[in-house]
Amino acid sequence: MILSLAAALAVLMPTAAPAPGETPAAPATAVVRHEAGAWTLDLTLDRDAPVWVFGESEPLSDGRGWRVHQWTVETPGVALETVAGRDVLRGVDGAPAPRRIRLRLEPSFVDLEANYDPVLTFSTGAVAWYSEVFHLIPLDTADALAVLPRDLGPMIDAAGPTRTTWSDAEGAVLAKGERLVDPDSTRVGTYILFGPAEVVPGEALSTVVDPGLPAWIAAELSSYAPRVAEHYAARLGPGGVAAPTVMMSWTGPTPDTSSMAGSVLPGLVVMAFEGDGVLEPTTGVRNLARWFIGHESAHFWLGGAVHYETALDSWITEGGADLMAVRGLQAVDPAYGGRSRLQAAVDDCIGFAHQPVSTSADRGEFRAHYACGAVFALAAETAQKRASGGDWLDFLQPLIAANRADGVLSRDEWLSALDRVSGDPALRRDIERMLDHGSDDPARAIAGLFERAGVPHRREGAQVILT
Ligand SMILES: [Zn+2]
């Protein structure tokens, strides 16, 4: 559940169109081809380098990247490996990787926590690829892998993003709402859909819904999403994106699974559902779906209207969207309490905040920004309530209004707003300490923050219970 910054160099065009002048020549090109049920990736590299690192990697629970699980190199002289958490193509025995490399791909759905899910699979056999998974950066030595910055985005832009061609022997692919034959993309930040899918235009949003998706989920989207978005808009002003497309995939009724995953891109929301646990709309599952829709919709404000300055600050957008989703659900359904979800955020944040929360993603603790961000938002909301009787959206409204022009809601702006509504600089210090240093006793730190902000709670050993 993440969101992108606006893709500055978004281009997507039929093959014949000219390249935009400002994009540097790519060191690599890629052709993704689907034919007779099989997938191939043909890479062409423009220089000799012993190591090529993929611009986005995220190891799965076994420490190996998702590509290593799904891709097989067919060309001799090169290996696909995960090194220092990065997926790389490496020439054997230190030799340069071959200039032309073919891989066989077996795309399957995997929900990444800190990156866009690379592939969405539909029950119709359609497959949607995240457009940015083929960017390659050449490195002179394998040693360079150890000292790469966390975010390789600037290196991709400097080296030149891989120009990827999307080719389906069965016909046109769906990209940015259009059916195109063999389109190219460089840095578009979207999903490219191969196979059958119907785009249903709508006033508030257009949808691409897997026909196998349990009907109640699609119905929930068409009834709940406009209501919660209306609620946000009434309180916060317009979101950053008008009339987005929502793509909903259904991986199937996998036993003992209840999975809802999603992300927000410029103009596109994707939601992937899986598992027998979401077949029937029990109250719990329905509230989960609504909460999920409310979280993703919230990113049109926290992420669309304003976004964070650096990924170290994604607690602002993720925790903020979590609390927006709870309050949005309560506005639409007063019977929803939301206590258990907020309690889970407190519990999880206590587990994460031993170490600096800002850099939690470096340790693979991707949920820390959601949980601790919601804890910080809850403190800010309560300070707001004390000051004006308002709620979380009242805290956010002036912050969003003041930062629409430059589009950035920085950590300092967020914390300064907390100073203003609380009148107590100790709250900022509590949060800064958890962000930058972590705490020896996170439960005490959070209880202290709640105490000062006025969040009703009690301490129970190493736990902080919301009351
Ligand atoms: Zn999110």
Boltz pocket constraint, residues with backbone or C-beta under 6 A from the ligand:
constraints:
  - pocket:
      binder: B
      contacts: [[A, 1], [A, 2], [A, 3], [A, 262], [A, 295], [A, 296], [A, 299], [A, 317], [A, 318], [A, 321]]
      max_distance: 6.0
